[in-house]
Amino acid sequence: MSKINLETFDLTQLPIAEDDNFEFKSSDTSHNELKKKLSCAVSGFANSGGGCFVGGVDGNGNADKGLLLKIGRQDLRDWVDQIISQVEPVPKYDLKLIQDPSGRGTIQTDSAVLLVVIHESYFAPHMAPDNHYYIRAGAHTVQAKHFIVDAIWAKRHFSKPRLTHLFRLKPEKEQAIQLGIIALTEAPAVDVKITISPPPQMMKSYEKLFPLKLSLIDRQNPFFFDVATFFQAEELAAYLTSDSQLE
């Protein structure tokens, strides 16, 4: 789903019906049923690119009293956190409680509309506490069949950040050779450290600059740096066919 800004999000931004990005649950849903629906929705959204679970609204996205801020003696936030913690592995998520209906229905005192935003996950499949895996199928959360779970496992391999290196002539100065670190998958690699161990003789004077630290490398943001001139290429090639390592 497209990322929503929870800081500015209000009920006017909800769609008028459930879809593949939003699931609505009424204020009249029992706590046991709400617990089950939430855990399945978390699994389903995490396995399907992300989405938002909304509790305390009717089928048109209008507040229908809201959920009580206390579930027994437990705060609603804590109650929700405890439910989500039982999904394996726990996906990244954000919570927001809305007490202003903004013209979309009514919210009672000591109640709120609950928003749980599940982020797209690179660690799917995520299993619900009932030991089943779920996905979103249009406006519904459904149990995933075995072949779908297998496909999600396979996708997990290709969704992990995977980097490789290559050499090229510098585009604007072809007598220079550059070493590049590029992404092989769509998943971004963050907090990357680049080390050449041991460094070739031609780079000894730059040894103190390593490891190079980069905040991000992805398909749109590869990283290249000069390592030799064209006239040093033979020496560089000999070095790279030795037992040296690029980490």
VOGU-3710 file (C-alpha; in Angstrom, 3 decimals, decimal comma):
1> mskinletfd> 0,000/0,000/0,000  1,084/3,615/-0,369  2,624/4,892/2,835  0,275/6,948/5,008  1,361/9,646/7,408  -0,163/8,700/10,756  0,711/12,090/12,243  -1,760/13,833/9,935  -4,120/10,930/9,221  -7,781/11,322/10,207
11> ltqlpiaedd> -11,008/9,482/9,453  -11,758/11,626/6,401  -8,910/9,804/4,650  -10,467/6,358/5,074  -12,068/4,823/1,960  -15,846/4,326/1,966  -15,459/0,536/1,847  -12,882/-2,121/2,645  -10,339/-2,910/-0,040  -7,028/-4,733/-0,344
21> nfefkssdts> -5,341/-2,004/1,767  -7,935/-1,462/4,520  -9,874/-3,823/6,790  -12,689/-2,455/8,987  -14,045/-3,939/12,206  -17,113/-2,679/14,092  -17,152/-1,452/17,685  -19,673/-4,222/18,389  -17,108/-6,944/17,646  -16,426/-8,936/20,818
31> hnelkkklsc> -12,943/-8,707/22,305  -12,196/-12,362/21,550  -13,338/-11,989/17,952  -11,462/-8,703/17,560  -8,296/-10,359/18,866  -8,618/-13,158/16,299  -9,437/-10,807/13,414  -6,546/-8,483/14,271  -3,937/-11,254/14,464  -5,103/-12,740/11,143
41> avsgfansgg> -5,141/-9,301/9,501  -1,603/-8,586/10,691  -0,437/-11,857/9,143  -2,421/-11,176/5,963  -1,208/-7,627/5,422  2,402/-8,484/6,278  2,289/-11,302/3,693  0,631/-9,100/1,055  2,636/-5,887/0,858  1,227/-4,078/3,897
51> gcfvggvdgn> -2,069/-2,518/4,858  -4,164/-0,965/7,612  -6,508/-2,575/10,158  -9,160/-0,172/11,464  -11,188/-1,030/14,570  -14,241/0,903/15,733  -15,811/1,732/12,357  -18,670/0,343/10,282  -18,428/-1,138/6,801  -18,336/2,348/5,267
61> gnadkglllk> -15,380/3,540/7,339  -17,519/5,706/9,659  -16,899/5,613/13,407  -19,596/3,577/15,191  -18,781/4,470/18,811  -15,111/3,398/18,717  -13,230/0,885/20,859  -12,886/1,354/24,605  -9,486/2,721/25,629  -9,383/0,079/28,366
71> igrqdlrdwv> -9,791/-3,651/27,742  -10,373/-4,856/31,277  -7,483/-3,325/33,200  -5,246/-3,128/30,148  -4,729/-0,070/27,955  -5,941/-0,587/24,391  -2,456/0,076/23,010  -0,896/-2,546/25,273  -3,655/-5,011/24,418  -2,994/-4,557/20,698
81> dqiisqvepv> 0,796/-4,799/21,123  0,352/-8,073/22,993  -1,772/-9,532/20,198  0,634/-8,513/17,444  3,595/-9,900/19,401  2,121/-13,373/18,891  2,488/-13,167/15,106  5,711/-14,906/14,001  7,895/-13,172/13,031  6,480/-9,881/14,287
91> pkydlkliqd> 6,230/-7,438/11,345  6,969/-3,734/11,578  3,829/-1,790/12,459  2,527/1,554/13,784  -0,500/2,378/15,934  -2,739/5,398/16,158  -5,832/6,080/18,283  -8,255/8,645/16,838  -10,806/10,302/19,131  -12,042/13,007/16,737
101> psgrgtiqtd> -14,487/11,512/14,187  -14,026/14,497/11,829  -17,586/14,162/10,632  -17,264/10,439/9,927  -19,650/8,997/12,525  -19,415/9,280/16,311  -16,867/8,269/18,935  -17,957/7,864/22,546  -16,091/9,227/25,578  -13,261/6,927/26,704
111> savllvvihe> -13,213/5,334/23,247  -11,213/5,717/20,033  -10,898/4,401/16,518  -7,872/2,118/16,281  -5,512/2,215/13,307  -2,830/-0,466/12,953  -0,592/0,114/9,931  1,353/-2,994/8,889  4,427/-2,244/6,812  5,543/-4,189/3,771
121> syfaphmapd> 7,731/-7,015/5,042  10,935/-8,572/3,712  10,655/-11,401/6,251  7,416/-13,050/5,125  5,671/-15,400/5,542  4,227/-14,316/8,891  2,215/-16,868/10,856  -0,819/-15,971/12,977  -1,193/-17,391/16,514  -3,556/-20,095/15,165
131> nhyyiragah> -0,534/-21,560/13,268  -1,909/-20,543/9,873  -0,624/-18,076/7,293  -2,945/-15,450/5,829  -3,002/-13,153/2,797  -5,260/-10,375/1,526  -7,606/-11,380/-1,284  -9,327/-8,177/-2,357  -11,222/-6,862/0,674  -10,845/-10,095/2,660
141> tvqakhfivd> -8,207/-11,775/4,806  -8,047/-15,458/3,872  -5,941/-18,432/4,839  -3,092/-18,946/2,389  -2,903/-22,258/0,561  0,301/-24,280/0,764  1,567/-23,316/-2,699  1,117/-19,619/-1,852  3,085/-20,014/1,378  5,841/-21,763/-0,619
151> aiwakrhfsk> 5,861/-18,868/-3,084  6,150/-16,344/-0,237  9,104/-18,288/1,194  10,753/-18,215/-2,238  10,104/-14,488/-2,569  11,753/-13,937/0,808  15,063/-15,086/-0,671  14,853/-12,532/-3,471  13,534/-9,789/-1,184  16,613/-9,727/1,027
161> prlthlfrlk> 19,211/-7,071/0,281  21,840/-8,717/-1,932  24,884/-6,803/-3,185  27,670/-7,548/-5,620  30,633/-5,654/-7,042  31,842/-4,833/-10,535  34,475/-2,719/-12,274  33,951/-0,137/-14,991  35,752/2,669/-16,783  34,766/5,957/-15,211
171> pekeqaiqlg> 32,125/7,487/-17,530  33,535/11,002/-17,630  37,199/9,963/-17,377  37,813/6,635/-19,061  41,456/6,368/-18,028  40,205/5,718/-14,465  38,806/2,408/-13,248  35,992/2,379/-10,709  34,852/-0,263/-8,280  31,062/-0,351/-7,934
181> iialteapav> 28,759/-1,880/-5,348  25,319/-2,569/-6,809  22,056/-4,139/-5,596  20,839/-7,415/-7,091  17,371/-7,269/-5,519  14,727/-4,607/-4,980  15,264/-4,621/-1,194  17,456/-1,682/-0,084  20,646/-2,395/1,864  21,055/0,067/4,741
191> dvkitisppp> 24,071/0,926/6,905  26,476/-0,692/4,444  30,176/-1,061/5,290  32,701/-1,617/2,479  36,081/-3,132/3,332  38,859/-4,276/0,993  41,060/-6,727/2,864  43,951/-6,597/2,427  44,072/-3,440/0,276  46,185/-3,568/-2,915
201> qmmksyeklf> 49,464/-1,666/-2,888  48,009/1,113/-5,023  45,418/1,814/-2,307  47,679/1,630/0,754  47,588/5,399/1,205  43,782/5,260/1,417  43,640/2,407/3,918  42,552/4,717/6,744  39,384/5,603/4,807  38,058/2,058/5,196
211> plklslidrq> 35,600/0,733/6,029  33,527/3,047/3,876  30,142/3,613/5,515  27,052/4,179/3,373  23,533/4,763/4,616  21,879/3,127/1,578  22,544/1,111/-1,568  19,653/0,077/-3,813  18,819/-0,273/-7,510  18,540/3,499/-7,910
221> npfffdvatf> 21,558/4,286/-5,733  24,623/2,179/-6,568  28,008/3,271/-5,232  31,145/3,731/-7,363  34,608/4,970/-6,443  37,955/5,236/-8,257  40,421/2,460/-7,482  43,030/2,592/-10,256  44,018/4,100/-13,574  43,744/2,199/-16,815
231> fqaeelaayl> 47,535/1,735/-16,777  47,285/-0,026/-13,405  44,627/-2,421/-14,635  47,037/-5,355/-15,026  48,204/-4,975/-11,422  44,624/-4,684/-10,226  43,525/-7,765/-12,166  46,379/-9,782/-10,689  45,406/-8,652/-7,213  41,757/-9,607/-7,662
241> tsdsqle> 42,655/-13,129/-8,831  44,691/-13,655/-5,655  43,242/-14,564/-2,239  42,115/-11,013/-1,459  38,544/-10,369/-0,347  36,012/-7,646/-0,927  33,583/-7,557/1,994
//
